[in-house]
Amino acid sequence: LHRLRHLVAAAVQGRHGVHRISPQVEDALDVLQLFRVVGHQAVEHNGARATLRPATDPLVHDARRGWVNPPPTELIQAEVVAESELEATVTARLDRDGFALVRVHKDGNHKASVVYGDDALVHRLKFLGAPYHPATPVLKIIPEDGPRVQAAGSLSGLEFHNECAYEPTPPRHLALHCRKNTDDGGQLLLCDPSKVLEQLDEPTKDALRTLTFKTTTRPNNAPIPLLRDAGLGEQLLYSGIYSAGGARQGMWRPASEKEDAAGWKLLDALLPRLLSCPGARRFLWHPGDLLVIANHRIMHGRTPLSGRAGDGHRELAHLRIR
């Protein structure tokens, strides 16, 4: 059934929330519960348009497109600020919202957005702290089709996660800066995990504090709980991402056989709520957009990219900050 669902997902094509189902899979629609694949979108079946009920499984994963069923989200826009106001604006928004989304212009020139090079980006954000990776502070993320080691470099959708949550002390901030974009997919998603914790009962929260996990990303790291204080107060820190090829990358696993049953039960309870994050937000990148995330407070994800513009259709600068 899992494989057949992927085949159905591959047969669903279209844009703007309307999909046409190929004749080969029409007879299987009821059995396969296609609403789990297309979520809240509308479907044309035998020429008739109908709205299917919302998906009940928030983790619908297509082997090529990654996470394809994010929750309903609020569309937000970048705040246009003068370069001289960047530090004050980012600091205020981080304090208020846990993230800052701005589009910077040169003082006196409101028409042209500023696109920073690597050194300039590090310099402009030095008020937040030093780079997490001093030797190579800025990575270039240029998504393309085909198998990739890094999920962010693929066209696939990415689940909500904290950057480097598998490390004992993850980066305090993550900055993403758009240098180029012609892809109408790949919208960035933001989730406040404190709203997820509000939905959990106390025994589940206690299990998040006491059960320990390891990840395939850093198998030699010491086991850590998912709800912990990594230097900025108790936070839910999670990272479990599908790579473009469908293999889990960064997936948490119970750290010992003793914790195995309870650990998997906890993950099974947590993941659907996390991926149905209430109050999630999204936006589409424009050149010059700068997103700074308080990484311990806010998780981020991504819808699948379309890839219609070909390789090199998007370039993001990626800076982790201590």
Backbone torsions as a table, in degrees:
resi	resn	phi	psi	omega
1	LEU	NA	-38.7	179.3
2	HIS	-62.2	-44.6	179.6
3	ARG	-65.9	-41.9	179.7
4	LEU	-64.1	-36.5	178.2
5	ARG	-63.0	-38.3	176.7
6	HIS	-64.1	-38.8	178.7
7	LEU	-64.8	-39.4	176.8
8	VAL	-63.7	-42.7	179.2
9	ALA	-59.5	-38.1	180.0
10	ALA	-69.0	-23.0	-179.5
11	ALA	-86.4	-10.1	-179.5
12	VAL	-86.2	119.7	-177.8
13	GLN	-132.0	160.4	177.0
14	GLY	132.9	179.4	-178.1
15	ARG	-138.8	170.7	174.4
16	HIS	59.7	32.4	173.8
17	GLY	78.4	5.3	178.1
18	VAL	-115.7	128.5	-176.0
19	HIS	-127.1	143.3	177.8
20	ARG	-112.1	129.1	-174.6
21	ILE	-91.9	132.0	-179.7
22	SER	-69.3	149.7	-177.9
23	PRO	-58.9	-28.4	-176.2
24	GLN	-63.1	-23.2	-175.4
25	VAL	-115.0	4.6	-176.9
26	GLU	-59.4	-40.9	-176.8
27	ASP	-69.4	-17.7	-176.5
28	ALA	-97.2	1.0	-172.5
29	LEU	-59.9	-47.3	-177.0
30	ASP	-64.9	-42.9	-177.7
31	VAL	-64.6	-41.1	-174.4
32	LEU	-86.3	-2.6	178.7
33	GLN	47.7	67.4	-172.9
34	LEU	-61.6	-19.9	178.6
35	PHE	-58.0	-23.1	177.0
36	ARG	-69.5	-24.8	-178.7
37	VAL	-86.0	-43.0	-174.1
38	VAL	-99.4	-3.0	172.7
39	GLY	60.6	-125.1	-174.2
40	HIS	-86.8	2.6	-172.8
41	GLN	-79.4	165.1	178.9
42	ALA	-88.9	152.2	-177.7
43	VAL	-129.4	138.5	171.8
44	GLU	-98.9	117.0	-177.9
45	HIS	-124.6	119.1	-175.0
46	ASN	54.0	36.2	175.8
47	GLY	84.3	-7.9	-179.0
48	ALA	-103.1	131.7	-179.4
49	ARG	-88.0	131.0	178.9
50	ALA	-141.3	148.1	177.0
51	THR	-97.4	123.3	179.3
52	LEU	-86.3	155.2	-178.6
53	ARG	-69.4	157.5	-176.1
54	PRO	-56.8	150.1	179.3
55	ALA	-64.5	142.8	176.4
56	THR	-99.1	-12.5	179.6
57	ASP	-111.9	103.9	-175.6
58	PRO	-72.9	-15.9	-179.7
59	LEU	-104.1	74.7	172.2
60	VAL	-94.4	117.9	-173.3
61	HIS	-121.1	123.4	175.3
62	ASP	-99.1	136.3	-173.9
63	ALA	-58.1	-27.6	-178.8
64	ARG	-98.4	-37.7	-169.8
65	ARG	-99.4	-3.1	177.9
66	GLY	73.8	-146.3	-178.4
67	TRP	-71.2	116.7	-172.5
68	VAL	-116.6	8.7	-175.6
69	ASN	-135.5	59.6	178.3
70	PRO	-67.9	162.3	-177.1
71	PRO	-74.2	168.3	172.8
72	PRO	-57.8	138.9	-173.4
73	THR	-135.0	157.1	173.8
74	GLU	-90.9	128.1	178.8
75	LEU	-80.0	127.3	179.1
76	ILE	-121.0	162.5	-178.9
77	GLN	-122.9	155.7	176.8
78	ALA	-69.1	144.4	175.9
79	GLU	-89.2	124.7	-178.4
80	VAL	-81.4	124.3	-178.2
81	VAL	-135.1	152.6	173.3
82	ALA	-74.8	151.2	-177.9
83	GLU	-58.4	-35.1	179.8
84	SER	-68.0	-17.5	-179.0
85	GLU	-100.0	2.1	-172.3
86	LEU	-60.1	-52.3	-176.2
87	GLU	-60.4	-47.2	-177.9
88	ALA	-64.8	-41.2	-178.1
89	THR	-68.2	-47.5	-179.6
90	VAL	-61.5	-44.2	180.0
91	THR	-60.6	-43.8	-178.5
92	ALA	-67.3	-42.5	-178.3
93	ARG	-70.3	-37.0	176.1
94	LEU	-61.3	-42.0	-180.0
95	ASP	-65.9	-39.1	-176.2
96	ARG	-80.7	-46.6	-169.2
97	ASP	-113.6	-17.1	-173.8
98	GLY	87.1	-0.5	175.3
99	PHE	-156.2	159.5	175.8
100	ALA	-134.1	127.1	177.3
101	LEU	-120.1	109.7	-174.3
102	VAL	-132.2	157.6	170.2
103	ARG	-124.6	115.4	-170.2
104	VAL	-92.0	139.0	172.3
105	HIS	-126.2	154.6	176.6
106	LYS	-64.3	142.6	178.3
107	ASP	-55.3	128.2	179.1
108	GLY	87.7	-7.5	179.1
109	ASN	-127.9	97.5	-174.4
110	HIS	-87.5	-2.4	-174.3
111	LYS	-92.0	-36.0	-173.7
112	ALA	-102.4	123.9	175.4
113	SER	-77.8	147.2	179.5
114	VAL	-86.6	129.7	173.7
115	VAL	-113.9	115.4	-173.2
116	TYR	-88.8	143.2	166.7
117	GLY	-77.9	176.3	-175.7
118	ASP	-57.7	-54.1	-176.4
119	ASP	-63.4	-39.7	-179.4
120	ALA	-66.5	-37.0	179.4
121	LEU	-65.0	-45.7	178.0
122	VAL	-60.3	-43.1	-178.6
123	HIS	-64.3	-44.1	-176.4
124	ARG	-66.9	-27.4	-176.7
125	LEU	-105.7	14.6	-178.3
126	LYS	-64.7	-20.4	178.0
127	PHE	-65.4	-17.3	178.3
128	LEU	-85.8	-21.5	-178.5
129	GLY	138.5	-177.9	-178.0
130	ALA	-83.4	156.3	176.1
131	PRO	-59.0	143.0	178.6
132	TYR	-68.3	-32.3	177.3
133	HIS	-119.9	89.2	-173.6
134	PRO	-59.5	-35.5	-176.7
135	ALA	-67.9	-41.8	179.1
136	THR	-132.7	76.9	-171.9
137	PRO	-67.5	-34.0	-173.9
138	VAL	-115.0	126.3	173.7
139	LEU	-103.1	147.5	174.4
140	LYS	-101.1	121.8	178.0
141	ILE	-103.9	110.0	179.6
142	ILE	-123.6	88.8	-175.6
143	PRO	-61.1	142.9	177.4
144	GLU	-150.0	162.3	-178.7
145	ASP	-77.2	158.0	178.0
146	GLY	106.4	166.5	-178.4
147	PRO	-65.9	133.7	179.2
148	ARG	-134.9	150.4	175.0
149	VAL	-71.8	-44.2	-179.2
150	GLN	-91.2	124.4	-178.7
151	ALA	-61.6	-35.1	-178.5
152	ALA	-63.8	-22.6	179.9
153	GLY	-87.6	4.8	179.7
154	SER	-100.0	-176.7	174.3
155	LEU	-94.1	3.5	-170.7
156	SER	-79.5	158.2	172.0
157	GLY	-74.3	147.3	-178.1
158	LEU	-119.2	136.2	179.9
159	GLU	-70.2	163.2	174.1
160	PHE	-59.6	134.9	179.9
161	HIS	-160.6	158.0	167.4
162	ASN	-92.5	141.9	178.5
163	GLU	-64.5	126.7	176.7
164	CYS	55.7	38.7	-179.7
165	ALA	-63.6	-17.9	-179.9
166	TYR	-77.3	-9.6	178.5
167	GLU	-86.6	150.4	178.0
168	PRO	-56.1	-39.3	176.4
169	THR	-128.7	95.3	179.4
170	PRO	-67.4	165.2	175.7
171	PRO	-56.5	142.9	177.6
172	ARG	-72.9	-33.3	-178.4
173	HIS	-135.9	153.1	171.3
174	LEU	-128.3	129.0	176.8
175	ALA	-113.8	131.3	174.8
176	LEU	-123.5	127.8	-175.0
177	HIS	-127.4	122.0	-176.8
178	CYS	-84.3	121.5	176.7
179	ARG	-101.2	-26.2	179.9
180	LYS	-158.8	140.9	174.2
181	ASN	-160.5	125.0	172.9
182	THR	-128.2	13.9	-178.5
183	ASP	-100.0	129.7	-179.1
184	ASP	-88.2	1.8	173.9
185	GLY	-102.6	-162.3	175.9
186	GLY	62.8	40.1	178.1
187	GLN	-69.8	138.2	-179.8
188	LEU	-81.0	139.6	-176.8
189	LEU	-116.9	142.1	179.7
190	LEU	-125.5	138.2	-178.0
191	CYS	-135.7	133.2	172.9
192	ASP	-94.7	103.6	-174.3
193	PRO	-67.7	-14.1	176.9
194	SER	-63.5	-29.0	177.5
195	LYS	-71.2	-28.3	174.7
196	VAL	-71.7	-42.9	-179.8
197	LEU	-61.6	-32.4	179.0
198	GLU	-62.1	-23.9	-178.5
199	GLN	-87.8	-8.5	-175.8
200	LEU	-94.3	145.5	176.9
201	ASP	-79.3	168.6	-175.2
202	GLU	-64.1	-40.1	177.2
203	PRO	-59.4	-37.5	178.2
204	THR	-67.4	-41.0	177.7
205	LYS	-63.4	-41.1	178.4
206	ASP	-62.6	-38.4	177.8
207	ALA	-65.4	-37.4	177.4
208	LEU	-63.4	-29.0	179.9
209	ARG	-81.7	-30.2	-169.3
210	THR	-104.2	-37.0	179.5
211	LEU	-73.3	140.5	-177.5
212	THR	-113.4	153.8	-174.0
213	PHE	-137.6	157.0	170.7
214	LYS	-123.3	164.6	178.2
215	THR	-127.2	157.5	177.1
216	THR	-71.1	-19.2	179.9
217	THR	-70.6	-41.3	179.7
218	ARG	-129.8	72.4	-174.7
219	PRO	-64.4	-21.0	-178.3
220	ASN	-90.2	-6.5	176.9
221	ASN	-69.8	152.5	176.8
222	ALA	-66.0	147.4	177.8
223	PRO	-59.7	144.0	-179.3
224	ILE	-139.2	150.4	173.2
225	PRO	-78.8	164.5	-178.9
226	LEU	-85.8	-25.6	175.8
227	LEU	-110.0	107.5	-172.1
228	ARG	-154.3	167.9	175.0
229	ASP	-101.1	109.1	179.5
230	ALA	-101.3	24.1	176.6
231	GLY	115.9	-10.2	-178.4
232	LEU	-130.6	32.9	-177.6
233	GLY	91.2	166.5	-177.0
234	GLU	-69.0	125.4	-178.1
235	GLN	-140.6	151.9	170.5
236	LEU	-82.3	115.3	-177.7
237	LEU	-119.3	115.5	-170.8
238	TYR	-142.1	142.2	175.3
239	SER	-148.8	111.6	177.3
240	GLY	-143.9	99.8	-168.1
241	ILE	-119.3	138.1	171.5
242	TYR	-82.4	133.6	172.2
243	SER	-82.3	172.7	-176.1
244	ALA	-62.2	-29.6	-177.4
245	GLY	-83.2	-4.2	176.0
246	GLY	99.9	-9.7	178.9
247	ALA	-82.0	140.0	179.7
248	ARG	-66.4	133.8	177.6
249	GLN	-121.8	121.1	-178.9
250	GLY	83.3	16.7	-176.4
251	MET	-74.2	134.7	176.8
252	TRP	-73.2	141.2	174.7
253	ARG	-133.0	143.9	175.4
254	PRO	-53.7	140.2	-171.4
255	ALA	-75.6	-19.8	-176.8
256	SER	-146.0	162.2	177.0
257	GLU	-63.0	-32.8	179.8
258	LYS	-61.6	-35.0	-177.8
259	GLU	-96.3	3.2	-169.4
260	ASP	-59.4	-55.4	-175.7
261	ALA	-63.2	-47.1	-178.8
262	ALA	-67.2	-35.3	-179.5
263	GLY	-65.8	-45.5	179.1
264	TRP	-67.9	-36.3	177.0
265	LYS	-62.0	-39.6	179.0
266	LEU	-65.7	-45.6	179.0
267	LEU	-62.2	-40.3	178.8
268	ASP	-63.1	-32.7	179.0
269	ALA	-78.7	-34.6	-174.4
270	LEU	-79.1	-45.0	-168.1
271	LEU	-60.2	-46.1	179.0
272	PRO	-59.9	-38.7	178.8
273	ARG	-68.8	-38.9	180.0
274	LEU	-64.9	-41.9	-177.7
275	LEU	-80.0	-8.0	172.0
276	SER	-106.3	32.0	-172.3
277	CYS	-46.9	119.7	178.4
278	PRO	-70.1	144.0	178.0
279	GLY	72.5	19.6	-179.8
280	ALA	-63.9	152.8	-179.2
281	ARG	-126.9	158.7	-179.0
282	ARG	-146.5	159.0	172.3
283	PHE	-157.5	159.2	178.0
284	LEU	-104.0	132.6	-176.8
285	TRP	-66.4	141.3	169.3
286	HIS	-128.4	145.4	179.3
287	PRO	-53.6	131.6	-177.7
288	GLY	98.8	-15.8	179.0
289	ASP	-63.8	138.5	178.2
290	LEU	-128.4	119.5	177.4
291	LEU	-111.6	126.6	174.0
292	VAL	-119.0	124.6	-176.5
293	ILE	-113.3	133.7	167.1
294	ALA	-75.8	97.7	-163.8
295	ASN	-64.3	-26.6	179.3
296	HIS	-80.5	-16.0	-176.2
297	ARG	-104.1	-33.1	-171.1
298	ILE	-125.2	133.4	173.0
299	MET	-95.2	155.6	177.2
300	HIS	-131.7	157.8	177.5
301	GLY	-151.7	-166.1	-176.4
302	ARG	-159.5	140.5	170.3
303	THR	-78.6	161.4	179.3
304	PRO	-62.1	145.1	172.7
305	LEU	-80.8	153.5	179.0
306	SER	-79.9	-36.7	-177.4
307	GLY	72.6	6.7	-176.0
308	ARG	-66.9	-24.0	-178.0
309	ALA	-83.6	-2.9	178.5
310	GLY	87.1	176.0	180.0
311	ASP	-60.4	144.9	178.7
312	GLY	80.6	13.7	-177.8
313	HIS	-76.2	-16.4	179.0
314	ARG	-143.2	138.7	172.6
315	GLU	-136.2	122.1	175.2
316	LEU	-117.2	137.3	168.9
317	ALA	-89.0	135.7	-169.8
318	HIS	-124.6	115.0	-175.4
319	LEU	-128.7	117.3	173.5
320	ARG	-92.8	139.2	-174.3
321	ILE	-126.4	134.9	-178.7
322	ARG	-65.9	NA	NA
